[in-house]
């Protein structure tokens, strides 16, 4: 639901800022919102795969360290992420729908 609202808000803002109305502007707005949502979803996938664990471990060491080393931290986070739902998938799915709608509109111009 959040991805859908965010995509609609991005498309609406794009239309409003460019003067809206023309079919090609609708296609551009939907395509831009779709691409942004897909990139957000892919960033979520990269985070789920653990690309930012080293940086997060470094920040966690600044305050109250709960883990003895990076390996323990990475294993604990991987276990936690394996139980969590795939939070990035709604963004990718809605982004693909917005992008497809924009491309369909683009063929009509």
C-alpha positions as protocol buffer text, in pm:
chain_id: "A"
residue {
  index: 1
  type: UNK
  ca { x: 0 y: 0 z: 0 }
}
residue {
  index: 2
  type: UNK
  ca { x: 285 y: 236 z: 85 }
}
residue {
  index: 3
  type: UNK
  ca { x: 452 y: 168 z: -249 }
}
residue {
  index: 4
  type: UNK
  ca { x: 130 y: 243 z: -436 }
}
residue {
  index: 5
  type: UNK
  ca { x: 73 y: 571 z: -251 }
}
residue {
  index: 6
  type: UNK
  ca { x: 437 y: 673 z: -296 }
}
residue {
  index: 7
  type: UNK
  ca { x: 425 y: 595 z: -668 }
}
residue {
  index: 8
  type: UNK
  ca { x: 101 y: 787 z: -715 }
}
residue {
  index: 9
  type: UNK
  ca { x: 242 y: 1083 z: -521 }
}
residue {
  index: 10
  type: UNK
  ca { x: 560 y: 1086 z: -731 }
}
residue {
  index: 11
  type: UNK
  ca { x: 362 y: 1068 z: -1054 }
}
residue {
  index: 12
  type: UNK
  ca { x: 124 y: 1342 z: -939 }
}
residue {
  index: 13
  type: UNK
  ca { x: 412 y: 1567 z: -835 }
}
residue {
  index: 14
  type: UNK
  ca { x: 582 y: 1507 z: -1170 }
}
residue {
  index: 15
  type: UNK
  ca { x: 263 y: 1596 z: -1357 }
}
residue {
  index: 16
  type: UNK
  ca { x: 203 y: 1903 z: -1143 }
}
residue {
  index: 17
  type: UNK
  ca { x: 560 y: 2033 z: -1182 }
}
residue {
  index: 18
  type: UNK
  ca { x: 559 y: 1991 z: -1561 }
}
residue {
  index: 19
  type: UNK
  ca { x: 212 y: 2128 z: -1629 }
}
residue {
  index: 20
  type: UNK
  ca { x: 38 y: 1791 z: -1684 }
}
residue {
  index: 21
  type: UNK
  ca { x: -234 y: 1725 z: -1933 }
}
residue {
  index: 22
  type: UNK
  ca { x: -55 y: 1582 z: -2234 }
}
residue {
  index: 23
  type: UNK
  ca { x: -42 y: 1206 z: -2277 }
}
residue {
  index: 24
  type: UNK
  ca { x: 335 y: 1206 z: -2312 }
}
residue {
  index: 25
  type: UNK
  ca { x: 370 y: 1382 z: -1977 }
}
residue {
  index: 26
  type: UNK
  ca { x: 150 y: 1114 z: -1818 }
}
residue {
  index: 27
  type: UNK
  ca { x: 374 y: 848 z: -1971 }
}
residue {
  index: 28
  type: UNK
  ca { x: 686 y: 1021 z: -1841 }
}
residue {
  index: 29
  type: UNK
  ca { x: 540 y: 1067 z: -1494 }
}
residue {
  index: 30
  type: UNK
  ca { x: 437 y: 702 z: -1463 }
}
residue {
  index: 31
  type: UNK
  ca { x: 767 y: 577 z: -1601 }
}
residue {
  index: 32
  type: UNK
  ca { x: 970 y: 797 z: -1368 }
}
residue {
  index: 33
  type: UNK
  ca { x: 770 y: 687 z: -1064 }
}
residue {
  index: 34
  type: UNK
  ca { x: 802 y: 323 z: -1171 }
}
residue {
  index: 35
  type: UNK
  ca { x: 1177 y: 344 z: -1217 }
}
residue {
  index: 36
  type: UNK
  ca { x: 1216 y: 514 z: -878 }
}
residue {
  index: 37
  type: UNK
  ca { x: 1011 y: 245 z: -704 }
}
residue {
  index: 38
  type: UNK
  ca { x: 1206 y: -34 z: -873 }
}
residue {
  index: 39
  type: UNK
  ca { x: 1534 y: 123 z: -763 }
}
residue {
  index: 40
  type: UNK
  ca { x: 1404 y: 157 z: -407 }
}
residue {
  index: 41
  type: UNK
  ca { x: 1306 y: -209 z: -411 }
}
residue {
  index: 42
  type: UNK
  ca { x: 1645 y: -313 z: -543 }
}
residue {
  index: 43
  type: UNK
  ca { x: 1813 y: -108 z: -270 }
}
residue {
  index: 44
  type: UNK
  ca { x: 1601 y: -300 z: -18 }
}
residue {
  index: 45
  type: UNK
  ca { x: 1715 y: -627 z: -176 }
}
residue {
  index: 46
  type: UNK
  ca { x: 2080 y: -524 z: -151 }
}
residue {
  index: 47
  type: UNK
  ca { x: 2028 y: -432 z: 215 }
}
residue {
  index: 48
  type: UNK
  ca { x: 1857 y: -767 z: 280 }
}
residue {
  index: 49
  type: UNK
  ca { x: 2154 y: -950 z: 128 }
}
residue {
  index: 50
  type: UNK
  ca { x: 2379 y: -782 z: 385 }
}
residue {
  index: 51
  type: UNK
  ca { x: 2567 y: -525 z: 181 }
}
residue {
  index: 52
  type: UNK
  ca { x: 2552 y: -267 z: 459 }
}
residue {
  index: 53
  type: UNK
  ca { x: 2637 y: -496 z: 753 }
}
residue {
  index: 54
  type: UNK
  ca { x: 2997 y: -382 z: 786 }
}
residue {
  index: 55
  type: UNK
  ca { x: 2897 y: -17 z: 805 }
}
residue {
  index: 56
  type: UNK
  ca { x: 2615 y: -91 z: 1051 }
}
residue {
  index: 57
  type: UNK
  ca { x: 2853 y: -293 z: 1267 }
}
residue {
  index: 58
  type: UNK
  ca { x: 3094 y: 0 z: 1275 }
}
residue {
  index: 59
  type: UNK
  ca { x: 2820 y: 233 z: 1395 }
}
residue {
  index: 60
  type: UNK
  ca { x: 2700 y: -19 z: 1654 }
}
residue {
  index: 61
  type: UNK
  ca { x: 3051 y: -27 z: 1803 }
}
residue {
  index: 62
  type: UNK
  ca { x: 3031 y: 347 z: 1877 }
}
residue {
  index: 63
  type: UNK
  ca { x: 2770 y: 305 z: 2147 }
}
residue {
  index: 64
  type: UNK
  ca { x: 2707 y: -19 z: 2332 }
}
residue {
  index: 65
  type: UNK
  ca { x: 2867 y: -319 z: 2159 }
}
residue {
  index: 66
  type: UNK
  ca { x: 2651 y: -634 z: 2180 }
}
residue {
  index: 67
  type: UNK
  ca { x: 2862 y: -846 z: 1947 }
}
residue {
  index: 68
  type: UNK
  ca { x: 3224 y: -949 z: 1987 }
}
residue {
  index: 69
  type: UNK
  ca { x: 3320 y: -926 z: 1619 }
}
residue {
  index: 70
  type: UNK
  ca { x: 3191 y: -864 z: 1268 }
}
residue {
  index: 71
  type: UNK
  ca { x: 3134 y: -1234 z: 1196 }
}
residue {
  index: 72
  type: UNK
  ca { x: 2902 y: -1275 z: 1494 }
}
residue {
  index: 73
  type: UNK
  ca { x: 2717 y: -957 z: 1400 }
}
residue {
  index: 74
  type: UNK
  ca { x: 2677 y: -1066 z: 1037 }
}
residue {
  index: 75
  type: UNK
  ca { x: 2549 y: -1411 z: 1134 }
}
residue {
  index: 76
  type: UNK
  ca { x: 2299 y: -1266 z: 1382 }
}
residue {
  index: 77
  type: UNK
  ca { x: 2168 y: -1017 z: 1126 }
}
residue {
  index: 78
  type: UNK
  ca { x: 2145 y: -1285 z: 855 }
}
residue {
  index: 79
  type: UNK
  ca { x: 1938 y: -1503 z: 1089 }
}
residue {
  index: 80
  type: UNK
  ca { x: 1711 y: -1211 z: 1173 }
}
residue {
  index: 81
  type: UNK
  ca { x: 1665 y: -1121 z: 804 }
}
residue {
  index: 82
  type: UNK
  ca { x: 1587 y: -1481 z: 709 }
}
residue {
  index: 83
  type: UNK
  ca { x: 1279 y: -1472 z: 934 }
}
residue {
  index: 84
  type: UNK
  ca { x: 1158 y: -1133 z: 808 }
}
residue {
  index: 85
  type: UNK
  ca { x: 921 y: -1098 z: 512 }
}
residue {
  index: 86
  type: UNK
  ca { x: 1044 y: -971 z: 176 }
}
residue {
  index: 87
  type: UNK
  ca { x: 975 y: -602 z: 231 }
}
residue {
  index: 88
  type: UNK
  ca { x: 1128 y: -493 z: -98 }
}
residue {
  index: 89
  type: UNK
  ca { x: 892 y: -693 z: -322 }
}
residue {
  index: 90
  type: UNK
  ca { x: 592 y: -454 z: -308 }
}
residue {
  index: 91
  type: UNK
  ca { x: 813 y: -170 z: -432 }
}
residue {
  index: 92
  type: UNK
  ca { x: 945 y: -376 z: -722 }
}
residue {
  index: 93
  type: UNK
  ca { x: 598 y: -505 z: -813 }
}
residue {
  index: 94
  type: UNK
  ca { x: 429 y: -165 z: -806 }
}
residue {
  index: 95
  type: UNK
  ca { x: 727 y: -11 z: -983 }
}
residue {
  index: 96
  type: UNK
  ca { x: 698 y: -263 z: -1267 }
}
residue {
  index: 97
  type: UNK
  ca { x: 325 y: -186 z: -1296 }
}
residue {
  index: 98
  type: UNK
  ca { x: 387 y: 189 z: -1311 }
}
residue {
  index: 99
  type: UNK
  ca { x: 667 y: 144 z: -1562 }
}
residue {
  index: 100
  type: UNK
  ca { x: 451 y: -83 z: -1778 }
}
residue {
  index: 101
  type: UNK
  ca { x: 167 y: 169 z: -1769 }
}
residue {
  index: 102
  type: UNK
  ca { x: 405 y: 446 z: -1871 }
}
residue {
  index: 103
  type: UNK
  ca { x: 543 y: 239 z: -2158 }
}
residue {
  index: 104
  type: UNK
  ca { x: 194 y: 149 z: -2278 }
}
residue {
  index: 105
  type: UNK
  ca { x: 95 y: 515 z: -2275 }
}
residue {
  index: 106
  type: UNK
  ca { x: 417 y: 601 z: -2458 }
}
residue {
  index: 107
  type: UNK
  ca { x: 322 y: 369 z: -2745 }
}
residue {
  index: 108
  type: UNK
  ca { x: -7 y: 556 z: -2782 }
}
residue {
  index: 109
  type: UNK
  ca { x: 162 y: 891 z: -2844 }
}
